[in-house]
């Protein structure tokens, strides 16, 4: 997986399934980084920033083991 790839999200939890239903399953990878202090993930957690293909929604997920989503590479 690299920047610019299109990935498919599949919800694992109710929250994840609702987000996929509401915002779609195909997302584009914006960048990779590590979580900062005081965010939703513990400091240093590898994260991926995603945006929907239409550009209306964005999301940050932990990688490779996000609590709410399974991620598969579509490109």
PyMOL commands that set and color helices and strands:
alter all, ss='L'
color gray80, all
select helices_A, chain A and resi 14-23
alter helices_A, ss='H'
color red, helices_A
select strands_A, chain A and resi 6-11+26-34+46-52+58-62+69-73
alter strands_A, ss='S'
color yellow, strands_A
deselect
rebuild
show_as cartoon
